[in-house]
């Protein structure tokens, strides 16, 4: 049995955020991977260009490519200046 909302790991690095119809944006990221009832999910922060992140923030679905090449389906939930918050879309599995 596991604890509800158990943090499994935190990942940091440089990556790339993409969304359909938008230019990709280079970012620094912090990803918190957490086990919740029903699966493993992620949330965190991105730091990049406001001008690049704003069009992606307006799209419902985006993708974050981590430094190890792994891709996470995400949705940007907040954008303030050059910083954005995000949540994963669905279960992320093992990272």
DOTIVEX-71821 format. One record per atom (N, C-alpha, C): residue number from 1; residue in three letters; atom name; x, y, z. Coordinates in steps of 0.05 Angstrom, whole numbers, plus 5000, padded with zeros to 4 digits. Example, Ala and Ser with C-alpha at 12.3 -4.5 7.8 and 13.67 -1.06 7.14 Angstrom:
2
+-----+------+------+------+------+------+
!  nr ! rest ! atom !   xx !   yy !   zz !
+-----+------+------+------+------+------+
!   1 !  Ala !    N ! 5264 ! 4886 ! 5156 !
!   1 !  Ala !   CA ! 5246 ! 4910 ! 5156 !
!   1 !  Ala !    C ! 5264 ! 4934 ! 5156 !
!   2 !  Ser !    N ! 5257 ! 4955 ! 5142 !
!   2 !  Ser !   CA ! 5273 ! 4979 ! 5143 !
!   2 !  Ser !    C ! 5258 ! 5001 ! 5157 !
+-----+------+------+------+------+------+
This chain:
95
+-----+------+------+------+------+------+
!  nr ! rest ! atom !   xx !   yy !   zz !
+-----+------+------+------+------+------+
!   1 !  Unk !    N ! 5017 ! 4976 ! 5000 !
!   1 !  Unk !   CA ! 5000 ! 5000 ! 5000 !
!   1 !  Unk !    C ! 5018 ! 5025 ! 5000 !
!   2 !  Unk !    N ! 5008 ! 5046 ! 4989 !
!   2 !  Unk !   CA ! 5024 ! 5071 ! 4987 !
!   2 !  Unk !    C ! 5009 ! 5094 ! 5001 !
!   3 !  Unk !    N ! 5024 ! 5114 ! 5009 !
!   3 !  Unk !   CA ! 5012 ! 5138 ! 5021 !
!   3 !  Unk !    C ! 4998 ! 5154 ! 4999 !
!   4 !  Unk !    N ! 4976 ! 5166 ! 5005 !
!   4 !  Unk !   CA ! 4963 ! 5184 ! 4984 !
!   4 !  Unk !    C ! 4982 ! 5207 ! 4978 !
!   5 !  Unk !    N ! 4984 ! 5214 ! 4953 !
!   5 !  Unk !   CA ! 5000 ! 5236 ! 4943 !
!   5 !  Unk !    C ! 5029 ! 5233 ! 4952 !
!   6 !  Unk !    N ! 5041 ! 5210 ! 4948 !
!   6 !  Unk !   CA ! 5068 ! 5205 ! 4955 !
!   6 !  Unk !    C ! 5087 ! 5215 ! 4933 !
!   7 !  Unk !    N ! 5105 ! 5233 ! 4940 !
!   7 !  Unk !   CA ! 5124 ! 5244 ! 4921 !
!   7 !  Unk !    C ! 5146 ! 5223 ! 4916 !
!   8 !  Unk !    N ! 5149 ! 5215 ! 4891 !
!   8 !  Unk !   CA ! 5168 ! 5194 ! 4883 !
!   8 !  Unk !    C ! 5195 ! 5206 ! 4876 !
!   9 !  Unk !    N ! 5196 ! 5228 ! 4862 !
!   9 !  Unk !   CA ! 5221 ! 5240 ! 4854 !
!   9 !  Unk !    C ! 5216 ! 5268 ! 4844 !
!  10 !  Unk !    N ! 5238 ! 5284 ! 4843 !
!  10 !  Unk !   CA ! 5237 ! 5310 ! 4831 !
!  10 !  Unk !    C ! 5259 ! 5312 ! 4810 !
!  11 !  Unk !    N ! 5252 ! 5321 ! 4786 !
!  11 !  Unk !   CA ! 5271 ! 5322 ! 4764 !
!  11 !  Unk !    C ! 5275 ! 5352 ! 4757 !
!  12 !  Unk !    N ! 5300 ! 5359 ! 4751 !
!  12 !  Unk !   CA ! 5306 ! 5386 ! 4742 !
!  12 !  Unk !    C ! 5324 ! 5384 ! 4717 !
!  13 !  Unk !    N ! 5323 ! 5405 ! 4701 !
!  13 !  Unk !   CA ! 5340 ! 5406 ! 4677 !
!  13 !  Unk !    C ! 5331 ! 5426 ! 4657 !
!  14 !  Unk !    N ! 5342 ! 5423 ! 4633 !
!  14 !  Unk !   CA ! 5334 ! 5440 ! 4611 !
!  14 !  Unk !    C ! 5320 ! 5423 ! 4590 !
!  15 !  Unk !    N ! 5299 ! 5434 ! 4579 !
!  15 !  Unk !   CA ! 5283 ! 5418 ! 4560 !
!  15 !  Unk !    C ! 5270 ! 5436 ! 4539 !
!  16 !  Unk !    N ! 5250 ! 5425 ! 4526 !
!  16 !  Unk !   CA ! 5237 ! 5439 ! 4504 !
!  16 !  Unk !    C ! 5207 ! 5434 ! 4507 !
!  17 !  Unk !    N ! 5191 ! 5456 ! 4505 !
!  17 !  Unk !   CA ! 5162 ! 5453 ! 4506 !
!  17 !  Unk !    C ! 5151 ! 5459 ! 4478 !
!  18 !  Unk !    N ! 5133 ! 5441 ! 4469 !
!  18 !  Unk !   CA ! 5120 ! 5444 ! 4443 !
!  18 !  Unk !    C ! 5090 ! 5442 ! 4445 !
!  19 !  Unk !    N ! 5076 ! 5454 ! 4426 !
!  19 !  Unk !   CA ! 5047 ! 5451 ! 4424 !
!  19 !  Unk !    C ! 5040 ! 5455 ! 4395 !
!  20 !  Unk !    N ! 5019 ! 5441 ! 4386 !
!  20 !  Unk !   CA ! 5011 ! 5443 ! 4358 !
!  20 !  Unk !    C ! 5005 ! 5472 ! 4350 !
!  21 !  Unk !    N ! 5017 ! 5481 ! 4328 !
!  21 !  Unk !   CA ! 5013 ! 5508 ! 4318 !
!  21 !  Unk !    C ! 5030 ! 5529 ! 4332 !
!  22 !  Unk !    N ! 5048 ! 5521 ! 4350 !
!  22 !  Unk !   CA ! 5064 ! 5540 ! 4365 !
!  22 !  Unk !    C ! 5094 ! 5533 ! 4360 !
!  23 !  Unk !    N ! 5111 ! 5554 ! 4362 !
!  23 !  Unk !   CA ! 5139 ! 5549 ! 4361 !
!  23 !  Unk !    C ! 5148 ! 5536 ! 4387 !
!  24 !  Unk !    N ! 5168 ! 5519 ! 4385 !
!  24 !  Unk !   CA ! 5179 ! 5506 ! 4410 !
!  24 !  Unk !    C ! 5194 ! 5527 ! 4426 !
!  25 !  Unk !    N ! 5195 ! 5522 ! 4452 !
!  25 !  Unk !   CA ! 5208 ! 5541 ! 4471 !
!  25 !  Unk !    C ! 5227 ! 5525 ! 4489 !
!  26 !  Unk !    N ! 5252 ! 5535 ! 4490 !
!  26 !  Unk !   CA ! 5272 ! 5523 ! 4508 !
!  26 !  Unk !    C ! 5265 ! 5533 ! 4537 !
!  27 !  Unk !    N ! 5266 ! 5514 ! 4556 !
!  27 !  Unk !   CA ! 5259 ! 5520 ! 4583 !
!  27 !  Unk !    C ! 5277 ! 5507 ! 4603 !
!  28 !  Unk !    N ! 5278 ! 5517 ! 4627 !
!  28 !  Unk !   CA ! 5288 ! 5503 ! 4650 !
!  28 !  Unk !    C ! 5263 ! 5492 ! 4665 !
!  29 !  Unk !    N ! 5265 ! 5468 ! 4675 !
!  29 !  Unk !   CA ! 5241 ! 5456 ! 4687 !
!  29 !  Unk !    C ! 5248 ! 5444 ! 4714 !
!  30 !  Unk !    N ! 5227 ! 5442 ! 4730 !
!  30 !  Unk !   CA ! 5227 ! 5426 ! 4755 !
!  30 !  Unk !    C ! 5201 ! 5410 ! 4754 !
!  31 !  Unk !    N ! 5204 ! 5384 ! 4754 !
!  31 !  Unk !   CA ! 5181 ! 5365 ! 4752 !
!  31 !  Unk !    C ! 5180 ! 5349 ! 4778 !
!  32 !  Unk !    N ! 5157 ! 5350 ! 4791 !
!  32 !  Unk !   CA ! 5152 ! 5334 ! 4815 !
!  32 !  Unk !    C ! 5134 ! 5310 ! 4806 !
!  33 !  Unk !    N ! 5144 ! 5286 ! 4811 !
!  33 !  Unk !   CA ! 5129 ! 5262 ! 4803 !
!  33 !  Unk !    C ! 5117 ! 5251 ! 4828 !
!  34 !  Unk !    N ! 5091 ! 5246 ! 4827 !
!  34 !  Unk !   CA ! 5075 ! 5240 ! 4851 !
!  34 !  Unk !    C ! 5056 ! 5216 ! 4845 !
!  35 !  Unk !    N ! 5055 ! 5198 ! 4864 !
!  35 !  Unk !   CA ! 5036 ! 5176 ! 4862 !
!  35 !  Unk !    C ! 5010 ! 5185 ! 4876 !
!  36 !  Unk !    N ! 4988 ! 5184 ! 4860 !
!  36 !  Unk !   CA ! 4962 ! 5190 ! 4871 !
!  36 !  Unk !    C ! 4944 ! 5166 ! 4866 !
!  37 !  Unk !    N ! 4921 ! 5166 ! 4878 !
!  37 !  Unk !   CA ! 4902 ! 5145 ! 4873 !
!  37 !  Unk !    C ! 4896 ! 5145 ! 4843 !
!  38 !  Unk !    N ! 4901 ! 5122 ! 4830 !
!  38 !  Unk !   CA ! 4896 ! 5120 ! 4802 !
!  38 !  Unk !    C ! 4920 ! 5122 ! 4784 !
!  39 !  Unk !    N ! 4944 ! 5127 ! 4795 !
!  39 !  Unk !   CA ! 4967 ! 5128 ! 4778 !
!  39 !  Unk !    C ! 4990 ! 5146 ! 4788 !
!  40 !  Unk !    N ! 5008 ! 5151 ! 4770 !
!  40 !  Unk !   CA ! 5031 ! 5169 ! 4775 !
!  40 !  Unk !    C ! 5028 ! 5193 ! 4757 !
!  41 !  Unk !    N ! 5029 ! 5216 ! 4770 !
!  41 !  Unk !   CA ! 5025 ! 5242 ! 4756 !
!  41 !  Unk !    C ! 5048 ! 5261 ! 4761 !
!  42 !  Unk !    N ! 5049 ! 5282 ! 4746 !
!  42 !  Unk !   CA ! 5071 ! 5301 ! 4749 !
!  42 !  Unk !    C ! 5060 ! 5330 ! 4748 !
!  43 !  Unk !    N ! 5074 ! 5348 ! 4762 !
!  43 !  Unk !   CA ! 5068 ! 5376 ! 4760 !
!  43 !  Unk !    C ! 5094 ! 5391 ! 4765 !
!  44 !  Unk !    N ! 5095 ! 5417 ! 4759 !
!  44 !  Unk !   CA ! 5119 ! 5431 ! 4764 !
!  44 !  Unk !    C ! 5119 ! 5459 ! 4752 !
!  45 !  Unk !    N ! 5144 ! 5469 ! 4748 !
!  45 !  Unk !   CA ! 5148 ! 5496 ! 4739 !
!  45 !  Unk !    C ! 5166 ! 5496 ! 4714 !
!  46 !  Unk !    N ! 5161 ! 5515 ! 4697 !
!  46 !  Unk !   CA ! 5178 ! 5520 ! 4673 !
!  46 !  Unk !    C ! 5187 ! 5549 ! 4674 !
!  47 !  Unk !    N ! 5212 ! 5553 ! 4665 !
!  47 !  Unk !   CA ! 5222 ! 5581 ! 4663 !
!  47 !  Unk !    C ! 5234 ! 5584 ! 4635 !
!  48 !  Unk !    N ! 5222 ! 5603 ! 4620 !
!  48 !  Unk !   CA ! 5231 ! 5608 ! 4593 !
!  48 !  Unk !    C ! 5221 ! 5635 ! 4584 !
!  49 !  Unk !    N ! 5220 ! 5640 ! 4559 !
!  49 !  Unk !   CA ! 5211 ! 5665 ! 4548 !
!  49 !  Unk !    C ! 5181 ! 5668 ! 4550 !
!  50 !  Unk !    N ! 5172 ! 5691 ! 4562 !
!  50 !  Unk !   CA ! 5143 ! 5696 ! 4563 !
!  50 !  Unk !    C ! 5130 ! 5696 ! 4536 !
!  51 !  Unk !    N ! 5144 ! 5709 ! 4517 !
!  51 !  Unk !   CA ! 5133 ! 5711 ! 4489 !
!  51 !  Unk !    C ! 5130 ! 5683 ! 4477 !
!  52 !  Unk !    N ! 5148 ! 5665 ! 4483 !
!  52 !  Unk !   CA ! 5146 ! 5638 ! 4473 !
!  52 !  Unk !    C ! 5126 ! 5621 ! 4488 !
!  53 !  Unk !    N ! 5124 ! 5624 ! 4514 !
!  53 !  Unk !   CA ! 5106 ! 5608 ! 4530 !
!  53 !  Unk !    C ! 5077 ! 5616 ! 4528 !
!  54 !  Unk !    N ! 5072 ! 5641 ! 4523 !
!  54 !  Unk !   CA ! 5044 ! 5651 ! 4522 !
!  54 !  Unk !    C ! 5026 ! 5636 ! 4502 !
!  55 !  Unk !    N ! 5035 ! 5633 ! 4476 !
!  55 !  Unk !   CA ! 5018 ! 5618 ! 4458 !
!  55 !  Unk !    C ! 5013 ! 5589 ! 4466 !
!  56 !  Unk !    N ! 5033 ! 5576 ! 4480 !
!  56 !  Unk !   CA ! 5030 ! 5549 ! 4489 !
!  56 !  Unk !    C ! 5011 ! 5548 ! 4512 !
!  57 !  Unk !    N ! 5011 ! 5568 ! 4530 !
!  57 !  Unk !   CA ! 4993 ! 5570 ! 4552 !
!  57 !  Unk !    C ! 4964 ! 5571 ! 4543 !
!  58 !  Unk !    N ! 4959 ! 5583 ! 4520 !
!  58 !  Unk !   CA ! 4932 ! 5586 ! 4509 !
!  58 !  Unk !    C ! 4922 ! 5560 ! 4496 !
!  59 !  Unk !    N ! 4940 ! 5541 ! 4491 !
!  59 !  Unk !   CA ! 4933 ! 5515 ! 4480 !
!  59 !  Unk !    C ! 4927 ! 5495 ! 4502 !
!  60 !  Unk !    N ! 4907 ! 5477 ! 4498 !
!  60 !  Unk !   CA ! 4901 ! 5458 ! 4520 !
!  60 !  Unk !    C ! 4921 ! 5436 ! 4524 !
!  61 !  Unk !    N ! 4936 ! 5429 ! 4503 !
!  61 !  Unk !   CA ! 4955 ! 5406 ! 4505 !
!  61 !  Unk !    C ! 4982 ! 5415 ! 4495 !
!  62 !  Unk !    N ! 5003 ! 5407 ! 4510 !
!  62 !  Unk !   CA ! 5030 ! 5412 ! 4502 !
!  62 !  Unk !    C ! 5047 ! 5388 ! 4510 !
!  63 !  Unk !    N ! 5073 ! 5389 ! 4503 !
!  63 !  Unk !   CA ! 5091 ! 5368 ! 4509 !
!  63 !  Unk !    C ! 5117 ! 5380 ! 4519 !
!  64 !  Unk !    N ! 5128 ! 5368 ! 4541 !
!  64 !  Unk !   CA ! 5153 ! 5376 ! 4552 !
!  64 !  Unk !    C ! 5173 ! 5353 ! 4546 !
!  65 !  Unk !    N ! 5195 ! 5360 ! 4532 !
!  65 !  Unk !   CA ! 5216 ! 5340 ! 4527 !
!  65 !  Unk !    C ! 5238 ! 5345 ! 4548 !
!  66 !  Unk !    N ! 5243 ! 5324 ! 4564 !
!  66 !  Unk !   CA ! 5262 ! 5326 ! 4586 !
!  66 !  Unk !    C ! 5290 ! 5322 ! 4575 !
!  67 !  Unk !    N ! 5311 ! 5327 ! 4591 !
!  67 !  Unk !   CA ! 5338 ! 5325 ! 4582 !
!  67 !  Unk !    C ! 5346 ! 5297 ! 4575 !
!  68 !  Unk !    N ! 5332 ! 5277 ! 4585 !
!  68 !  Unk !   CA ! 5337 ! 5249 ! 4579 !
!  68 !  Unk !    C ! 5322 ! 5240 ! 4554 !
!  69 !  Unk !    N ! 5308 ! 5258 ! 4541 !
!  69 !  Unk !   CA ! 5293 ! 5252 ! 4517 !
!  69 !  Unk !    C ! 5264 ! 5243 ! 4521 !
!  70 !  Unk !    N ! 5257 ! 5236 ! 4546 !
!  70 !  Unk !   CA ! 5230 ! 5228 ! 4553 !
!  70 !  Unk !    C ! 5211 ! 5252 ! 4548 !
!  71 !  Unk !    N ! 5187 ! 5246 ! 4539 !
!  71 !  Unk !   CA ! 5167 ! 5267 ! 4534 !
!  71 !  Unk !    C ! 5143 ! 5264 ! 4553 !
!  72 !  Unk !    N ! 5134 ! 5286 ! 4564 !
!  72 !  Unk !   CA ! 5111 ! 5287 ! 4581 !
!  72 !  Unk !    C ! 5089 ! 5303 ! 4568 !
!  73 !  Unk !    N ! 5065 ! 5293 ! 4568 !
!  73 !  Unk !   CA ! 5041 ! 5308 ! 4559 !
!  73 !  Unk !    C ! 5033 ! 5326 ! 4582 !
!  74 !  Unk !    N ! 5032 ! 5352 ! 4577 !
!  74 !  Unk !   CA ! 5026 ! 5371 ! 4598 !
!  74 !  Unk !    C ! 5006 ! 5392 ! 4589 !
!  75 !  Unk !    N ! 4995 ! 5406 ! 4609 !
!  75 !  Unk !   CA ! 4979 ! 5430 ! 4604 !
!  75 !  Unk !    C ! 4989 ! 5452 ! 4622 !
!  76 !  Unk !    N ! 4995 ! 5475 ! 4610 !
!  76 !  Unk !   CA ! 5004 ! 5498 ! 4627 !
!  76 !  Unk !    C ! 4980 ! 5509 ! 4641 !
!  77 !  Unk !    N ! 4982 ! 5512 ! 4667 !
!  77 !  Unk !   CA ! 4959 ! 5520 ! 4684 !
!  77 !  Unk !    C ! 4961 ! 5549 ! 4693 !
!  78 !  Unk !    N ! 4985 ! 5561 ! 4691 !
!  78 !  Unk !   CA ! 4989 ! 5589 ! 4700 !
!  78 !  Unk !    C ! 5013 ! 5600 ! 4686 !
!  79 !  Unk !    N ! 5013 ! 5625 ! 4680 !
!  79 !  Unk !   CA ! 5036 ! 5639 ! 4668 !
!  79 !  Unk !    C ! 5038 ! 5666 ! 4680 !
!  80 !  Unk !    N ! 5061 ! 5671 ! 4693 !
!  80 !  Unk !   CA ! 5067 ! 5697 ! 4705 !
!  80 !  Unk !    C ! 5095 ! 5705 ! 4696 !
!  81 !  Unk !    N ! 5098 ! 5725 ! 4680 !
!  81 !  Unk !   CA ! 5124 ! 5733 ! 4670 !
!  81 !  Unk !    C ! 5136 ! 5710 ! 4654 !
!  82 !  Unk !    N ! 5161 ! 5703 ! 4661 !
!  82 !  Unk !   CA ! 5175 ! 5681 ! 4647 !
!  82 !  Unk !    C ! 5172 ! 5654 ! 4660 !
!  83 !  Unk !    N ! 5153 ! 5652 ! 4679 !
!  83 !  Unk !   CA ! 5149 ! 5627 ! 4694 !
!  83 !  Unk !    C ! 5121 ! 5616 ! 4689 !
!  84 !  Unk !    N ! 5120 ! 5590 ! 4685 !
!  84 !  Unk !   CA ! 5094 ! 5576 ! 4681 !
!  84 !  Unk !    C ! 5092 ! 5552 ! 4699 !
!  85 !  Unk !    N ! 5068 ! 5547 ! 4708 !
!  85 !  Unk !   CA ! 5062 ! 5522 ! 4723 !
!  85 !  Unk !    C ! 5049 ! 5503 ! 4704 !
!  86 !  Unk !    N ! 5053 ! 5477 ! 4708 !
!  86 !  Unk !   CA ! 5040 ! 5457 ! 4691 !
!  86 !  Unk !    C ! 5032 ! 5433 ! 4707 !
!  87 !  Unk !    N ! 5014 ! 5417 ! 4695 !
!  87 !  Unk !   CA ! 5006 ! 5391 ! 4705 !
!  87 !  Unk !    C ! 5007 ! 5371 ! 4682 !
!  88 !  Unk !    N ! 5013 ! 5346 ! 4689 !
!  88 !  Unk !   CA ! 5013 ! 5326 ! 4668 !
!  88 !  Unk !    C ! 4985 ! 5320 ! 4660 !
!  89 !  Unk !    N ! 4982 ! 5310 ! 4635 !
!  89 !  Unk !   CA ! 4956 ! 5301 ! 4625 !
!  89 !  Unk !    C ! 4957 ! 5271 ! 4626 !
!  90 !  Unk !    N ! 4943 ! 5260 ! 4646 !
!  90 !  Unk !   CA ! 4943 ! 5231 ! 4649 !
!  90 !  Unk !    C ! 4967 ! 5220 ! 4664 !
!  91 !  Unk !    N ! 4967 ! 5194 ! 4667 !
!  91 !  Unk !   CA ! 4988 ! 5179 ! 4681 !
!  91 !  Unk !    C ! 5014 ! 5181 ! 4666 !
!  92 !  Unk !    N ! 5036 ! 5187 ! 4680 !
!  92 !  Unk !   CA ! 5062 ! 5190 ! 4667 !
!  92 !  Unk !    C ! 5079 ! 5165 ! 4668 !
!  93 !  Unk !    N ! 5070 ! 5145 ! 4683 !
!  93 !  Unk !   CA ! 5086 ! 5120 ! 4685 !
!  93 !  Unk !    C ! 5112 ! 5125 ! 4699 !
!  94 !  Unk !    N ! 5131 ! 5108 ! 4695 !
!  94 !  Unk !   CA ! 5157 ! 5110 ! 4708 !
!  94 !  Unk !    C ! 5175 ! 5129 ! 4693 !
!  95 !  Unk !    N ! 5187 ! 5147 ! 4707 !
!  95 !  Unk !   CA ! 5206 ! 5166 ! 4694 !
!  95 !  Unk !    C ! 5234 ! 5159 ! 4702 !
+-----+------+------+------+------+------+
